[in-house]
Amino acid sequence: MTLSRQKLTVTVILSLVPVLVIFSYIFLHFLVQSARLRAWIQTELGQRTGYEVRIGSLRLSPPLQIVASTIVVSKAGEALFQANRVILVLTPLDLVFRRIHRLSVEKPMVRVNLKDLFKPSERFSPNLSIRTLNIEDGEFVLATGDGESFTVRSIRLSAKNLNLGGKAGVLMNAYLPWLDGDADIQIRGPSEVREAEIYIRQRSPGLLAGILQKKDQAAGVLKVNLKLKEKGDKSYEMDASGNFHEFKVGSEKITGDFKSRLDLDAELKGVGVFAQLSARQFPSKIGGLELSLPAGPATATIAGRYSIPERVLTMQGIKMAAPFGSAEGKGNIILAADPATLNTTLQLHDVSLNVLKQLLPESISSLDFSGMASADLHLSGPFNSLAVKGVAHSQEAKIQGKKFTL
């Protein structure tokens, strides 16, 4: 073959390559949109997973994006996953290594039963990895039994290098609107034990400040370490510890650390609660009560039980210590009410009368008090308008007005 014929052959081949690529893409375009392929995918996924899979439509977008719309995955008539749209971005090299270059999911809803969280996959464990996973405006529902559930909405998630066929860590970011902050969440561990690290950064006031702020410039920071495991009697145990800096809860900013333990029973109806909190400064506002308190560190310990069906936290033991005195008591918080309702009794010891007088009517609190006292208090009502009743006891109290001294 002469040199000229070789050049001609190469020229013809090079000219045919774009044509073949175009025709292949057109073929794939119509193949992806065909009802037959969509039905085959639904049937294949259903047989492999044991779930019922429904896909509203499929289409191919340049360069290699498969777009699936109106996806529903269900079992026994209960929807476990729904999404408006799922976009798979593929590359030829990723297909060789069984990878998805990028998976984007819009407005998904994921429902998980806590009993199934620790169960390994029985039917389908794909040897597949996802380089980048993005979720926009997601909703996660954790079913805890008897129709009760815990829901997190407005989730933004970004995960890198997910391995669906092995033990891989997951790194995600979620916006938490009720805390006005962004959370970096890392989940890892085998099926018997799940561990998570959570880093929440609250946004600075103002839209522009919230967008431009750096991690170390956050208005408030909360760091949490979690460990969740299933015990031999099919109950669950969660240990949590962490710290917070200028973290805003309601109208208060808190700095300190904490540790807690939750024991969830096998019926998924109740949670044993034990928590210890250490703060740099006792809150100056409790519910609707404005208090002027001596500066200094405060500690609190709470032991009790939370009823999941009733959404009531029963505090069987409360202990607090602060510069203004100490307290112990018991009570409950009804979280099913809006706003939450408190019903608690406290016994205060070695408390300055100047602190207690803030709970008295204005006509009496204008007097000067001195000395130490003990008090039995009853706090009740919605958190934003608490009512306080009680009796104080003192053997060294002194009350002084403009024209008298007691």
C-alpha positions in Angstrom: 0.0 0.0 0.0 1.4 3.3 -1.1 1.7 6.2 1.2 -1.0 8.1 -0.6 -3.5 5.2 -0.1 -2.6 5.0 3.6 -3.4 8.7 4.0 -6.7 8.2 2.2 -7.6 5.3 4.4 -6.8 7.2 7.6 -8.8 10.2 6.2 -11.9 8.0 5.5 -11.7 6.4 8.9 -11.4 9.7 10.7 -14.3 11.1 8.7 -16.4 8.1 9.6 -15.8 8.3 13.4 -17.9 11.4 13.9 -20.7 9.9 11.8 -20.6 6.7 13.8 -20.6 8.7 17.1 -23.6 10.7 15.9 -25.6 7.7 14.8 -24.7 5.8 18.0 -25.9 8.7 20.1 -29.1 8.9 18.1 -29.6 5.2 18.6 -29.0 5.6 22.4 -31.3 8.6 22.5 -34.3 6.6 21.1 -33.3 3.5 23.0 -33.3 5.2 26.4 -36.7 6.8 25.7 -38.3 3.5 24.7 -41.0 2.1 26.9 -39.5 -1.4 26.5 -36.2 -0.4 28.0 -37.9 1.4 30.9 -40.1 -1.7 31.6 -37.0 -3.9 31.5 -35.2 -1.7 34.0 -38.2 -1.6 36.4 -38.5 -5.4 36.2 -34.8 -6.1 36.6 -34.4 -3.7 39.6 -37.5 -5.2 41.2 -36.3 -8.8 40.9 -32.8 -7.9 42.3 -34.0 -5.8 45.2 -37.3 -7.2 46.1 -38.9 -3.7 45.8 -41.5 -2.4 43.3 -39.8 0.2 41.1 -41.7 2.7 38.9 -40.1 5.2 36.6 -42.2 7.8 34.9 -39.9 8.6 32.0 -36.3 8.2 30.8 -34.3 10.4 28.4 -30.7 11.0 27.3 -29.1 14.5 27.5 -25.7 15.5 26.1 -23.1 14.4 26.6 -24.0 11.3 28.5 -26.6 12.1 31.1 -29.5 9.8 31.7 -32.4 11.6 33.2 -35.2 9.7 35.0 -38.3 11.5 36.2 -41.0 10.6 38.7 -39.3 7.6 40.4 -41.1 5.6 43.1 -39.7 2.6 45.0 -42.1 0.9 47.3 -42.6 -2.4 49.2 -46.0 -3.8 50.4 -47.7 -0.6 49.2 -45.4 1.7 51.3 -43.3 4.3 49.4 -39.7 4.0 50.6 -38.1 6.3 48.0 -39.6 9.0 45.8 -37.9 11.6 43.6 -38.9 14.2 41.1 -35.8 13.6 39.0 -32.6 11.6 39.0 -29.7 12.5 36.8 -26.8 10.0 36.1 -23.7 11.4 34.5 -21.6 8.7 32.9 -18.2 8.6 31.1 -16.8 5.7 29.1 -14.0 5.2 31.6 -16.4 5.1 34.5 -18.5 2.5 32.8 -15.4 0.2 32.5 -14.8 0.5 36.3 -18.5 0.2 37.2 -18.7 3.8 38.4 -21.2 6.6 38.2 -19.4 9.9 37.6 -22.1 12.0 39.2 -25.6 11.2 40.6 -28.0 14.1 41.2 -31.3 13.6 42.9 -34.0 16.4 43.1 -36.6 16.5 45.8 -36.1 13.0 47.1 -38.0 11.4 50.0 -36.3 8.5 51.8 -38.2 6.5 54.4 -36.2 4.1 56.6 -37.5 1.8 59.4 -35.1 1.8 62.3 -35.5 -2.0 62.6 -34.0 -2.4 59.1 -31.1 0.1 59.7 -28.8 -2.6 61.0 -29.9 -5.4 58.6 -27.4 -6.3 55.9 -28.8 -6.5 52.3 -30.2 -9.9 51.7 -30.8 -9.8 48.0 -28.8 -7.1 46.2 -25.4 -5.6 47.1 -24.1 -4.0 43.9 -20.4 -3.6 43.3 -20.8 -0.1 42.3 -19.2 3.2 43.3 -20.5 6.8 42.9 -17.8 9.5 42.6 -20.2 12.4 43.4 -23.7 12.3 44.9 -25.7 15.5 45.1 -29.2 15.8 46.7 -31.3 18.9 46.6 -34.2 19.7 48.9 -34.4 16.1 50.3 -36.6 14.7 53.0 -35.6 11.9 55.3 -38.1 10.0 57.4 -37.0 7.6 60.1 -39.9 5.3 61.1 -39.8 4.3 64.8 -42.8 2.0 65.1 -46.6 2.4 65.6 -46.8 4.9 62.7 -44.5 7.3 64.5 -41.6 8.9 62.6 -38.8 11.5 62.8 -38.5 13.7 59.8 -35.7 16.0 58.5 -36.6 18.3 55.6 -34.7 20.7 53.3 -31.7 18.4 53.1 -28.7 19.3 50.9 -26.3 16.5 50.6 -22.9 16.2 48.9 -21.1 12.8 49.1 -17.8 11.8 47.6 -16.5 8.4 46.5 -19.3 6.2 47.7 -18.8 2.5 47.4 -22.1 0.7 47.4 -20.5 -2.7 47.5 -18.4 -2.4 50.6 -17.8 -0.5 53.8 -17.3 3.1 52.9 -17.6 6.4 54.7 -20.1 9.0 53.7 -19.5 12.7 53.8 -22.5 14.9 53.4 -23.7 18.5 53.9 -27.2 19.3 55.0 -28.9 22.6 55.7 -30.8 22.6 59.0 -33.4 25.4 58.8 -34.6 25.0 62.4 -31.0 25.8 63.6 -30.3 28.2 60.7 -27.1 26.4 60.0 -25.2 24.0 57.7 -24.1 20.6 58.9 -21.1 18.5 57.7 -21.9 14.9 58.5 -19.6 11.9 58.2 -21.1 8.4 58.7 -19.0 5.3 58.9 -18.9 1.8 60.5 -20.1 -1.7 59.9 -23.7 -2.7 60.0 -23.5 -3.6 63.7 -22.3 -0.2 64.8 -22.9 3.2 63.1 -20.7 6.1 63.9 -21.2 9.7 62.9 -19.4 13.0 63.3 -21.5 16.2 62.9 -20.2 19.7 62.6 -22.9 22.4 62.5 -22.1 26.0 61.6 -24.9 28.5 62.2 -25.2 31.3 59.7 -24.3 34.9 60.4 -27.1 37.5 60.3 -27.8 38.7 56.8 -28.0 36.7 53.6 -24.7 38.0 52.1 -22.8 37.3 55.4 -24.2 33.7 55.6 -23.1 33.0 52.0 -19.6 34.5 52.3 -18.7 33.4 55.8 -15.8 30.9 56.3 -16.0 27.9 58.6 -14.0 29.6 61.3 -16.2 32.7 61.0 -19.5 30.9 61.8 -21.9 32.6 64.2 -22.2 29.4 66.2 -20.6 26.0 66.1 -21.7 22.6 67.4 -19.6 19.5 67.2 -21.2 16.1 67.9 -19.8 12.5 67.9 -22.4 9.7 67.7 -22.3 6.0 68.1 -25.4 3.9 67.5 -25.4 0.1 67.9 -27.9 -2.7 68.2 -27.8 -4.7 71.5 -28.4 -8.4 71.9 -32.0 -8.0 73.0 -32.8 -6.1 69.8 -32.8 -2.8 71.6 -30.6 0.1 70.6 -28.0 2.3 72.3 -26.7 5.7 71.2 -23.8 7.5 72.9 -23.3 11.2 72.0 -20.7 13.7 73.1 -19.5 17.1 71.8 -19.1 20.7 72.4 -20.6 24.0 71.3 -19.4 27.6 70.9 -21.7 30.6 70.9 -24.4 28.2 69.6 -27.8 29.8 69.4 -30.7 27.9 70.9 -33.8 30.0 70.9 -32.7 33.5 72.0 -29.7 32.2 74.0 -26.1 31.5 72.9 -24.4 28.6 74.7 -20.8 27.7 75.0 -19.8 24.4 76.7 -19.8 20.6 76.3 -22.1 17.7 76.8 -22.4 13.9 76.8 -25.5 11.7 76.7 -26.8 8.2 76.3 -30.1 7.1 74.8 -31.4 3.6 75.2 -34.2 2.7 72.7 -36.4 -0.3 73.6 -37.0 -3.2 71.3 -40.6 -2.1 70.6 -39.4 1.3 69.5 -41.8 3.0 71.8 -39.6 4.6 74.5 -36.1 6.0 74.9 -34.2 6.0 78.2 -32.4 9.4 78.4 -29.3 10.4 80.4 -27.6 13.7 79.6 -24.9 15.9 81.2 -24.4 19.5 80.2 -21.6 21.9 81.2 -22.0 25.5 80.1 -19.8 28.5 80.5 -22.7 30.7 81.6 -26.2 29.7 82.8 -28.9 31.0 80.3 -30.3 34.4 81.3 -33.7 33.4 79.8 -35.7 30.3 80.4 -38.7 30.2 78.3 -40.3 33.6 78.7 -38.5 34.3 82.0 -35.8 37.0 81.9 -33.3 36.6 84.7 -30.3 38.5 85.8 -27.9 35.9 87.2 -24.3 35.9 88.5 -21.8 35.1 85.8 -20.0 31.7 86.0 -20.1 28.1 84.8 -23.2 25.9 85.2 -23.8 22.1 85.0 -26.9 20.1 84.6 -27.8 16.4 84.6 -31.1 15.0 83.4 -32.2 11.3 83.6 -35.6 10.2 82.3 -37.6 8.6 79.5 -39.0 9.8 76.3 -42.3 8.3 75.0 -42.2 8.2 71.2 -46.0 7.7 70.6 -46.9 10.5 73.1 -43.9 12.7 72.4 -43.4 13.4 76.1 -40.1 13.6 77.9 -40.5 12.5 81.6 -37.6 13.8 83.6 -37.2 11.5 86.6 -34.2 13.4 87.9 -32.9 16.9 87.4 -29.7 18.3 89.0 -28.2 21.7 88.4 -25.4 23.7 89.9 -24.5 27.3 89.2 -22.9 30.3 90.9 -26.3 31.4 92.2 -27.1 28.0 93.9 -28.1 24.4 93.2 -31.3 22.7 92.3 -32.9 19.3 92.0 -36.3 18.2 90.8 -38.4 16.3 88.2 -41.1 16.9 85.7 -42.0 16.5 82.1 -41.9 18.3 78.7 -44.8 17.7 76.3 -43.2 18.1 72.8 -46.4 17.2 71.0 -47.8 20.7 72.0 -46.9 23.7 70.0 -45.1 25.4 71.6 -43.7 22.7 73.9 -45.2 22.7 77.4 -43.2 22.3 80.6 -44.5 20.9 84.0 -41.6 20.7 86.5 -41.0 21.0 90.2 -37.6 22.2 91.5 -36.1 22.4 94.9 -33.5 25.2 95.1 -30.8 25.4 97.7 -28.5 28.2 98.9 -29.9 30.7 96.5 -29.5 34.4 96.9 -32.8 36.2 97.7 -31.8 38.8 95.1 -32.2 36.1 92.5 -35.5 34.8 93.8 -37.0 38.3 94.0 -37.0 38.4 90.1 -39.8 35.9 90.2 -42.0 38.1 92.5 -44.6 40.6 91.5 -43.1 44.0 90.5 -44.6 45.8 93.6 -42.6 43.4 95.9 -39.5 42.9 93.7 -38.7 46.6 94.0 -37.7 46.1 97.6 -34.1 45.3 98.6 -33.5 41.6 99.6 -30.4 40.1 101.2 -29.5 36.7 102.6 -29.7 33.1 101.3 -32.8 30.9 101.0 -34.2 27.6 99.8 -37.2 27.4 97.6 -39.8 25.0 96.2 -40.8 26.1 92.7 -43.4 24.8 90.2 -42.8 25.8 86.6 -45.7 25.1 84.2 -47.1 26.2 80.8 -45.8 26.8 77.3 -42.1 27.6 77.0 -42.7 31.1 75.7 -44.9 32.1 78.7 -44.0 30.0 81.7 -45.8 30.5 85.0 -43.9 30.1 88.3 -45.3 29.4 91.7 -43.5 28.5 94.8 -42.5 29.0 98.5 -39.1 30.3 99.8 -37.6 29.4 103.2 -34.9 31.5 104.9 -33.7 32.0 108.4 -31.4 34.9 107.6 -33.4 37.0 105.2 -33.4 40.7 105.3 -36.0 42.9 103.4 -35.6 46.6 103.3 -37.9 49.3 101.9 -37.8 53.1 101.9 -39.4 53.3 105.4 -38.9 49.8 106.9 -36.5 46.9 107.5 -37.5 43.3 108.2 
